[in-house]
Amino acid sequence: MMTPGAMTFGRTSPTSLRVWERRLEPAADGSLTVPLRFRVVPGSWPDIELAGPDGTRADVAAVMYELRVLCDPGARGTLDIRVGRFDIGLVGRTLTTDLGVVEVPGSGPIEIGVFFDGDAAAVVVDGGEPLGLLALEDSSTTAVAPVTPNIAGFRTATRPPANGRVAIGGATEVLEAKIYGLREAETSLYRNAARASGAPGRPFWSEAGYIVSDASVAVVGGGPPALVPDCRTIVSPVRVIEEFVWRDTAYGDMTRVVDRSEMWRSVVEPGRFPTFTSSFRSIDAAFELALETFQRNSSDEFSLPGETGLWSAGYFQGPGLGFGSWKRDTSHIALRAGNLIDPQVARASLAHVGHAGFDNGSDGASLPAVAIWDHFLATGDESLIHDTWRWLAASASLLDERFDEGRGLVLAAQSTSNDLFDEPEAGGYALSTEIYSMETYRVLAAMGSLPAIGDPRAQRWSERATTMRRAILAQYWNSERGYFTSGPIGSESHKRGLWETSGSEAAVWGFLGAEAESCTESVLAGMRHVAMSQYGVVLFPYKDADNHFCHSVWYCWQAGFARAAARVGDASLVHQLIGQQARTAVLYKTFYEVTDARTGESWRWPGQLWHAAGFVSLVLFGLFGIRYDQDGMTFSPAVSPEFDGARIYGLRYRAAVLDIEIRGHGSRCETTFDGDRVEQVSTDCTGRHSVVLTMTM
């Protein structure tokens, strides 16, 4: 890494190699402990705790470190730094090492940077030239446990100390101190993967800042590409700085890393999920990564007590401290292909959120019924409706309490995408929550009309759904802008033409019926104009606040746009949405909660399941154009030339298993079922079958 007097990071800035950081706080005696190896363990949700290392892969460590200390020693204050095998002393403005002395000119604060690994180190003062350090000799060994006579007397090298120390003396004031773990600029693993991957191959999608190709995702102008040697492997350096304490904000911010290796290898159970293949390894790997995210989020790895076998919303803080079960997240995951690809876990999860699960938004009563009806349509299993009918019907009562007869809408201060702040610009009637509330009344009417339910309230619910649908179409459409605004006529949102992505997505999902179909192409054009960034659709493009909802892309809210694009034959938009999210998933080897729409940097929480479900939806609902209702499953694919030959194997639909193949490209489709031309796959189909979608322009 380094030799005395020189830093050999190559062309890579050391700051770009940071993978974790710890802020250092003074102990009672004023000294600073410098953690070099430690573990993250679950605390009281949502907190984590930090413990000493145990010498296993669970330890957080680094191959190199960067210590930063900003201090003001005054005239005679002292600082003594001992990290690893290196010592540095500061008296007043004189810094001393074994290889020399540095006189720091001027007065006031001094910034000391120490870069070190096990064998070499350098110190930098106020951004000057590096000064090499000599390592102290360390020949200590430890006796092994003599469990058998033939190893008696064996000794091993002593493990390096888990902590360093900074002693502070005199009038020295430490203004800030941090330790960073650094990665290698390039590892042998990465070089081997580069040889295995070969050339990037055919480009799939590119923007100004990146190129998604068959075997790589490259960042234009910075950072090593993510490599995809095969569809079950991604090699990409850690690209975030892991944090272990909450940021000093009001929003509960922290960026976590669960899988600290630069290599991801799929652990998806054979046969559990459908398999997707295309001619692009990067796209296939992103899909496989999404399936793994489904699997891990329902395992005991991240489940909270009593929630094993249910969808956790994400990996959150790490093993033993996942995000838990949420009404909103579970419902959106189910709608976004979860009911199709993971029906058993979907059933258990949806049953759970009726009486439990976290709920902190305006949409808690507006989502589970919609997702449970979709589960019935995807699986043909009515039992979940029967088991949950009591509280499903009660959700209508909760909506009734918020129903505004004059408006024909329910009171909803927040969009379904937002649980942080009210949106007064929407006038108290946020579009997305209105649409899901309307759809709740509609599906409750449909479920109440099932022979086994026979609820007399079904007619009233149907009438209310119709009232709300008409009110939404009449009050939210902005003809000047050509899309639905986040608030109705009379609101600031409608006057200013404000776009909110989860509301616009819901508006083109299909919930608003045939009357809204004529608006679809206009809404998609509006999205491209006011909300599209090179990394995806911006959630609140009109807001300029400093929080994780603003200036951000949340990929889960793009599924509906892919569905709509498929219906109107916009293959280029489906292609773009898949390319944008594949870029982010492959680079980071996970589905982070937030992606900055300006820089493309992802942060906050890894393994977010609704984003993984969003990517699966782009493929199933956009590329393959899958739709299903009480009559059966239909296909309206929107296929760019890059997806000619794409296949889905083993997709479960009710009692059938479908192998689906795309032939050609375009947006006109002839569907054959076991060689016979059909309009749809019937709901009573059983067994395994071949579906071929033959495309024409």
N, C-alpha and C positions, 0 to 999 in steps of 0.2 A: 504494500500500500504506500508506505512513505519511507524515505530515508532521511537521516538527520540533515536538516537544512533545506530539505525540498519536500514538496507535496506532490505525489504522483497520482492525481485523480484523472490524468489524461485531459481530455477536453471537457470533462464533465465538472460542473460546479459542485462543490461539496454540499451546498444547500439542496440541490436536486436529488441527493441521495438519502435524504432524511426519511425514515420510515416510522419513527415514533418520537414523542417528546415527553419529558417530565419537567414540571416546574419545581424548583428546589426552594423549600421553605426552611428558615433557621430553626434549629433545635433550641432547647432551653438555654444551652451554653453559648448560643450564637453561631455554632458551627453548622455547616451544610452537609448532609449525607447525599452522596451522589450514587443513585441506584444504577447498576450495570446489568444485573440479572434479577428478575422478580417474576411473580405470577399474578394473573388476574383471576380472582375467585368471586363467585356470586355473593352479593350483599343483600340487603333488603331491597326488593324491586322498587325502583329501577336502578339502584346504586350498585356499583361494583366495589370490591375491596382489593387491595394490593397486598400480597404476601411474599415471603421469602422464596427463593428458588428451591426446587426439589431435584434439579439435575436431569429433568426429563424434557421432552419436546414441548411440554406445556410452558416452560420458562420463556419469558420475553427477554431477549438479549439482542446482540448485534455483532457483526464482524468488525465494525469500526464505530467510533463514538466521536461526538463533537460536544464539548463542554463550553458554554458561553456564560461568562460572568461579567456583569456591568457593575462597577464599584467605584466609589470615591474614597481613596485612602488618606486624603489630606496630606499633611507634611510627613507624618511618621506612622501612619496606620499600616497594619500588616495583613497579609493574606498568604496562607500556605496551602497549596493544592497538592493532594496526593491521589492520583487516579491510576489504577493498574500498577504498572511498575515505574511510574514517572512522578517526579517531584518538581514543583515550581514554587518559587518564593517571591513575594512582593513586599518591599519596605518603602513606604512613601511612593515615589514614582520610579523606583529602581526594581526591575524584574530580573531575577537571577535563575539560571538553570546550570546544569553541569557543563554546558558547552559555551556559556557566555552570559553577558549582562546587557540588558536593554534599558537605556535611560529614556523615559517617556516624557517628552517635552510638554510644556503648558501646565494647566491646572484643571481641576474638575474631574468628571468621571472618566474612567479608563475601561475599555472593553477588552477582555482577554478571551481569546478563543483557543481551545486545546483540541487538537485532532489526534486520536490515538487508537491503536489496536493492541494486540498482545506484545508486539515486538518493537514498534516504532511509533514516534509521535512528533508533533511539531506544535509550536505555540505561535499565535498571531496576536499582535497588540494593535488595537485601533486600526485594523485593516491593513497593517503593514506587511512586510515580507516575513515569511515563516522562519522561525528559529527552531532547529532540530533539537531533540531531547535524547539523552542516553537512558536506556532502560536499566533499572537497578537489577543486580543479579538476584535470581531466585532459584535455588536448587533444592527447595524443600520437597519432601516426599511424604506419603502417607502409607502406613502398613495396611495390607489387605486383611480381611477377616480369615483366619486359618481354619476354614471349615473342613478341609482335608489335609493330611500331612504333606501331600505333594505340592501344595502352594504356600506352605509355611515359609515365612521370610520374604515373600513377594512384597514389592512396594510399587505404588503408582505416583505419578506427579500430583502435587496438590492442586486442586481446582483454584483458579484465580479468585480473589475476593469478590463477593457479590456487590460490594459498595466501595466507592471512593469517599474522600472526605475533603472538605474545604474548611480550614480553621481561620477564624477571623479575629484579629487583634487590634488593640489601640482604638483609634477613632474611625476605622474603616467602616463605611456604610455600603452594604450590598443593595443595589437598586433593583437588580433582576438577575436571576440565575436559572439556566435551563441545561438539561442534558438531552442530547438527541442520539438515537440509534441510527446508524447509517448502513446502507446496503452496499455491496460491491457494485462498481460501475458496470461490470460484465462478468458473469460467472461461467464456469465450465459447463454447467447445465444449459445455460442460454446458448453458448456456442454450439453445443451438441444439437440442441433443438433447431438452431439455424441451419445446420447441415441437413438434419432430417426433413425440415420443412422445404428446403430448396428455395427457388425463386418465389416472390410473392404470388405469381400466377395472374390469372385473369382478374381485372378489377371488377368489383361488384357495385360499389357506390363511392363517390368522392365528393368532398366539399373543400372549401378553402383551407380548412385546418386538418384534414385527415383523408386517408384513402383506405377503404375496406376492400381487400383482395381475397382471392381464394385461400391463401395460406398465411395471411398476416393482416394486421390493422396498424397502419403507420400514421404517426403524428407528424404533420408537416412542420418542420423547423424546430423540432425538439423531442427528445426522449427516444428510447429504443422502441422499435415496433413490438407489438404483441405477436407471437408466433403461434401458428396452428398447424402442427405437423399432421394431426388427424382429427376427426370429428369428436373425439373424446379427450383431447389434450389441448391445453392452452399454456404457453409459457410467456409470462409477462411480469416484469418487476412490480413490486408493490408501489402504487402511485399515489397513495395518500399518506398523510402523517397521522399516525394513530395517537389518540388522546386518551387520558385516563381520569380526567376530572372534567366537570361541567364547565363550559365556557361561561364567561361573565356576561350572559345575556338573560333576557326574560323568557327565552324560548326552549330551554332544555336542550341545548346544542352540545354535541360531542361527536367526534368521528372515531369509529371503532373499526378494528380489523379482526376478523375471526380466523381466516386462513392466511398465515403469514408466509407461506412458501410462495415462490414465484411460479410454481407449476401447479396447475389444476388438472386432475385426472378424474373423470366421471366415476361415481360410485352408484349410479342408477341401477336399481335391481332389475335383472333381466325379466322382461315380460310384464312389468308393472305398468308401464306407460306406452303409448304409441311411439313409433320410431319415425323420424323425419329425415329424408335424405334429399340433397340437391347436388349440384355440381360445384358447390362452394363449401369448403371445410369450415370456414369462419362462420357461416350462417348456420350450418348443422351443429357446430360446437355451441353456439349461443342458444340454440333450441335445447340441446342436451343439458346445458347448464341450467336452463329454466326448469327442466324436468327434475334435475337434482335438487333444485331449490324447493320444489313441491315436496319431494321425499324427505329432505332433512327437516323441513319446517313442520312435519307431522310426526317426527321421531321424538324419542326421549332426549335427544341431544339438546334441544332448545326449548322443550316444553316446560311450562310452569306447573306447579303441583296440581294434579288432577286433570291435566289437559293433554296427556299423551294420546296420540291418535287424532288430535284435532290440529287444524291449521294454526300455527303461530304466525302472526303478521310479519315476522322477520327474525333474523338471527340476533338483532339488537345488541346486547352487551356481550353475548358469547354463550358457550355451553352452560346450561343450567339457568340461564337468565335471558331467555328469548323474549319476544315482544308480547306474547300471550294472545288470547283470542279476543277479537274486537268485532262488534256488530258490523261496522262499516266495511272493514277490510275483508272479513269473511264473505260478506254478501257480494262485494265487487270481485273477489277472487273466483267465487262460484260462477258469476255471470261471465267473467272473462276466461272461459274455457275450462274452469276448474270442475264444473259439473260433468263435462265430457271426458276429461282425461284422468280425473281422480274421484270418481263418483262416490266410492264408499267413504273416503275421508270427508268429502263434501257433505254427505248426509249427516255424519256425526257432528261436523262443525256447525252446520246450519241448525241442527237440533239443539246444540249447546247455546247458541247466541240468543235463543228465544228467552231464556231465563237467566242467562249469565253472560259473561264477556264484558269487556270495557265498552263504554258508550259515552262520548263526550261532545257530540255534535248535534246539528239540527236534523239529522237524517236517520236517527236510530229507529224511528217508527216507519221509515219510508223505504227500507231496503230489504230486510229478511224475507218478506212475503214475495217480493219480486224474484229473489234468488231461489226460493223454494219452488215456485212455479216453474222456473227454468230447469230446476233439477228434475221435476216430473216430466217435462218435455224431453229432456235429454235421456232419461233412464226408463221412463214408463212406470216408475214406482210411485204409487199414490200413498204409500204408507207414511212417508214423512209428512205429507199434508195432514193425514189423520192424526198422527202423533202430536202435531204442533197446532192443531186447529184452534184450540182454546186461546192461546196467546196470539196467534195470527189474527183472529177476529178482534182481539183486544187492541191490536195496533191500529185498527180502523177507528176505534174510540179515541185513541190518543190523537189521531189526525183530526177527528171531528172537533176536538176541543180547540184546535188551532185554525179551523176553517173559517175564512172570511166570506160570508155570504155575498157581500157587495162586490168583492173582487172575483169570487169563484176560485180563490187560491188559499193555500195554507200559509200561516206565518212561518217564515224561514229566514233567519238572520244570517245564515252562512250557507255557502255552497257545500256540496258533498265532498269537495276536494280539500276543505279547510276546516280545521278545528281549533284555530288559533285566535282569530279576530272576527268581529262582526263586519258585515259589508253594507254599511248604510247607503252606499251608492245604489244598491239594488232595491232600496225602499222597503226592506223587510220581507222581500219575496224573491229569494235567490233562485235562479232558473233551474239549476240541476236538482235541487231538493224538491222543487215544484213538480218536475217531470217524474221523479221516482215516487213522489206521493201520489200523483195521478195514476201511475202504473200500479201502485199498491192497491188502490181502490179497484182497478180493472181486474187484476189477477185474483183478488179476494172474491170478486163477483164470479169469476170463472171457477175458482175452487169451490165456492159455496154452491155452485150449480151442479157439481159432480153428484151422481146418484148416491154415493156413500156419505156425502156431507149434507146436501139438501138444506142449506141454511136460508131461511126466508129473507134475510137481510141482503141477499145477493143483488136483488133488483135495485135497491137504494144505492148500493156501492157502485153498480154499473152506471146509474144516472149521475152520481157524483164524479166518476171518472170522465164521463162525457162532458160534464160542466167544466171540469178543470182543463181537459184537452182543448176545448173551444176557447177558454180564457187564455191559455198559453199561446195558442196560435194567433189570437187577436191582439194580445197585449205585449208580446215579447219580440215579434218580428219587426225589424227596423228596415223598411224598404229602401231608405237612402243608403244604408250600409250593406244591405244584402245578406244579413245574418241575424240570428236571435241574440239580443243583448242580455246581459246578466240580470237586469231588472226590467220591470214592466213599464208601460206607458205612464208617464208622470214621474218616474224616478230619474235621478241624475244619470244612471247608467244608460237609460234609453235615450235621453237627450244628447249625451256625449258619444253614444255608440260604443259602449264598453264591452269588450269580449272577455269572457271567463271560460277557460277551456273545458272544464268538466261539464258545464252547462251546455256548451255548444256540442260537445260529444254526445251527451244524452239526447239532444235535439235531433241528431241525425242517426242515432242508433236504430231507430225504427219504432220507438214507443209511441210517437205522435201519429202514426198511421199514414194512410195514403195521401191525405191532404197536405202533409208536410214533404212528400217526396219531391214535389216540384221545386222545393227550396234547396235540396241537397247540394246540387252542383254549385249554387251561389254561396252556400255556407263554406264549402271546401275551398272555393276561391278566396273568400274572405279570410279564412284561416291562413292561407298562404301569404296573404297581404299583411295582416295585422299581428299574427302570432307565430309564424314559422321562423325558427332559427336554424343554423346549420346542424344543431344537435338534437332538435326535436321541437315540439309545439310548446311555446311558453305558457305557463299556467295563468298568470295575471299580467298580461303585457302592458296594462295601463298603470300598474302600481310601481312605485319606486321606493318601497320600504326596505329596510335592512333585516330581512328574516328569510327563512328557508322556503317560503312559498313564493317569494317575489324574485324576479330575474332567474327563474328556475324552470326546468323541464321535469315533469313527473310522468314517466312513460306509461303508467297504467291508464291514463286518460286518453290514449291514442287508439285504443281498440275500436271504439265506435267510429272513428274516422276511417279506419281500414274497412270496417263493415260497409260504411256508406260508399267508400271509393269502389268497392267490389260491386255494389248494386248499380252504380252509374258507369262502370267500366273504366275507371281511372287506374289503370295498372301502374302508371308512373308514380302515383302517390303511394300506393301499397309498397312498391319497390323502395321508395325513399324512406318511408317509415321503418321498414325492416332494416335497411342499411344504417339508419341513424342509431337505432337502439342496439343493433349488433355491434356497432363500433364501441359503444360504451360498455356493454356487457363483456366483450372480449378483452378490451384494454384492462378492465378492473377485475375480471374473473369473478364477478358477482353482480348483483343488482342493487346498487346503492340507492338510498332513498331519494337523494337530491342530486341533480346535475345542473351546474351553473350554465345558463343559456348563453352567457357571454364568453366563457373560457372553455367550456366542456369539462371542467373538473367536477368529479363526483365526490360526495362527502356524506356525513352523518352515518346512517345505519346500513350495514350490509345485509344481503339475503332478503330483501324486501319482496314478499311473495306476490303482492299485487302487481309489481312491475314485471316479475317473471311471468305471471299469468297474462299480463299485457302483451309480452312478446309472443307467447303461444297463440294468443288471439290474432295478432297480426298475420300469422301463418294460416291458422285454421279459418278465421272469418274473413280475412282479406285476400290472401293468395288463393286459397281453395274456395273461398266464397261460401262457406258452410252456413246454412240457416236451418232451423228446425222449429216446428210448431206442432199443433195437435194432428195435423194431417201427415207429417213425415219430414224427412230431411231433403233439402234441395241444395243446389250448387250454382253459384254465379261467380266463377273465378275471375280474378283480374291479374293476368300473368304477363310479366315482362319477359323478354327473350332469355334473360338469365335463369329463369325458373322452368324452362322447358325440360321435362323429364323429372321434375320434383315428385316425390312420393311420400305418402303417409301410410305406414303399415300398422295394423292392429288397433285402429280407432274403434272404441266401443260405442255403439249407439243402440240403446235399449238392449234387446237380446241378441243383437247382431255384432259382428266384428268386421270392419271394413278395411280393405287395402285399396287406397285411392292413388291413382296415377294421373299426372298432367302430361298431355302430349301436345306440343306446340305452344304458341303464345298468342295473346290477344285478350278479348273480353267477350267473345261469343263462344258458347260452349254446347257441345253435344255430349250428353251423359249416357254411358252404357253401364249396365248392371249385369255382370256375368255374361257380357257380350250382347245383351239385348238393350235397345234404346229405351230409356225411361225418362220421366219428368221428375221423379222423386224416389227416394227410398222409403218404403212404407213403414209405418210404425209397428206392424206385426212381423217384420222381417226377423228371422233367426239364423244363427250359424254364421260362417265366415264367407265373405263375398268379395269380388273384385269390382271396383268402380273405376272407370276410365273417363277422364274429362278431356275431350278432344277439342282443342281451341282453334278458332279462326279469328282473323282480324275483324 
